[in-house]
Amino acid sequence: MQKSYGQGANGKYSPTATNSWGDFIEARSGEADAVNTSGEYFLANTGVAYYPITKKNSMEVYTDRNFDLVFTTGSTQTHQFNLSGGNNKGTYYMSMNKVNQNGIMRNSNYNKSSFTLATTYNFADWLKNNSKVIYSTNYSNRIQQGSNTAGIYLGLLRTPPDFDISGYKGTYFDKNGNPIEDRHRSYRRYLGNSSSATYNNPLWTLYEQTSDTDVNRVVASTEFTATLKPWWNAVLRSGLDQYTDDRVYFFPMFSSDGATNGRYQNETFNVTEVNTELISSMQFSWDNLDLNLISGFAMNDSQRKQTYLEAVDFLYNARLQNPAVAATKNYEERNRLFRTVRGYVQSQFQYKDYLNMNLGATYEDASSSSKSFIYPSAELGFNWGGLVKEDMTKGLSFGKLRLAYGEVGLPPGAHLFSTTYENASYSSYSDLISLDAFGGGFRVNDDKGNPNLEFEKKRELELGLDLRFFRNRLSLSGTIYRNETRDALLYLDLNPSEGYNSIYQNAGRIENKGWETEFEYALVKGDDFNLSVFGNVFANRNKVLDLSGVASVNLTSGSSVKSSAVVGQPLGVLLGSAALRDANGNLELDKNGFPQLDPTGDK
């Protein structure tokens, strides 16, 4: 950051300018600034009075001091108490933990307390249980960040080197001596003489605004293991993850980022997820053949409730974090329920040390899919290295050929079967007109529902070879693969004449294919010292094969350069505005010799 030029532009000082390219600071006289004490002024909370500057004389630079007022050395304190015990019937473990952390930004903190209880118990020789519960609570003030005018860093970086941020809050007196308390003083409003600070003073962000989160969480699990027969084991496990995340964002009056008249936001997440799974495992052996048969059934239930309250336009300059102080309130509630069930079976065959084969099948269904999905898997491995009868110091130590095929599925998002209603705002550029004004209202969602959604499916075929030579001193491995994603879930644009802007559907087909090789050579192998060299080489080719008749799909939002799916291109290529070119790829310049914008769209 430059420290040579003061606030202003074109070499001239201005105490309200946006930029920091004013006069040369070292060329100033070094005397006290000339000020006008006959009219308006600002009395800061530090006791310092600021008057209108008529001539900037001071050579003082505050950049380092300003940063020191914002940043500090972080610290962490950890306290822990553990207790454990048990006997031949069972064990227990209890732990209490507390973490207090102060961040590198002043007034930022993170405080967490947790309690853990874990037990094991043997009901009988054939039945055992493991259980665990963790309760935790944490609170933190995270400080407003990001690229916004009320954030901590944007205002700090834009603050000129000759502006002292310490007097960030105080009382503004107009030319008639009328006071306005708790006014915000920033580098664009150095007298606090406007309700809009334009960019926050970083200290206002630290000490006046809040960005609090309060989380209470319970994670519990229990598992029963039963040895039903010497060759048959069963496991029943269940888990719970439940938490409440309460977030409060408070912007007092005179804050930036559209909060000049004050803004209070309260967002609460209530999330509960329950998993239950039953697994059966059987092992059989006949001479040179081993068989392991695994089967299971699993259920998952996920529920989330999100409530959001925004209160704006405070009736008075309050520091009370309560929506009652606001004239306008907006409330939103979102509920999400998602369930899946899954059943599976897998068999593992092993013949001596030469041949192994795994076969599997999985059935899965989801509340968000119109169809269930069955996907198989198969793997074959042949180890012929042990069959080679030669001096292992000179030849092959190990050789294995691998062949595998598998399918997996991804369910659609929840609650997208039908077209819903939504609140919305309309605007040509600014001054939004919201449907919730003047008594409220809703419109048909511009995202069209789709009752035919089903699983996104991926299939992969892989062939590999593993070799080791000279008593495993040299290792070589190679793999070639190809996978294809079908029915990829994407948001496709619709013609607005249909009454909708987009639809979520199974619309894509994407291919990945490639190869990979690895090697490792042990230069030195000893009891106390080993030295090896290794490396790998790989290549992958990705291509979008089909998008249901659409040329491209934008995968991002709110950006002029878009990560996109384009037929014939790798997934995620960047599209943006392009210069106009002729058929040979040469720029077509205008009459003044400048490039022209391609009117055909993004490329």
Helices and strands as residue ranges (DSSP letters): E 8-9, E 12-13, G 25-27, E 34-35, E 41-44, E 49-50, E 53-55, H 63-70, E 75-86, E 90-102, E 109-124, E 127-141, H 152-158, E 169-173, E 179-184, H 202-207, E 210-229, E 232-251, E 263-286, E 289-314, G 323-325, E 326-351, E 355-366, E 373-383, G 385-387, E 396-410, E 421-422, E 425-426, E 433-434, E 443-444, E 447-448, E 456-469, E 474-493, G 496-498, E 502-525, E 530-546, E 552-554, E 562-566, E 573-575
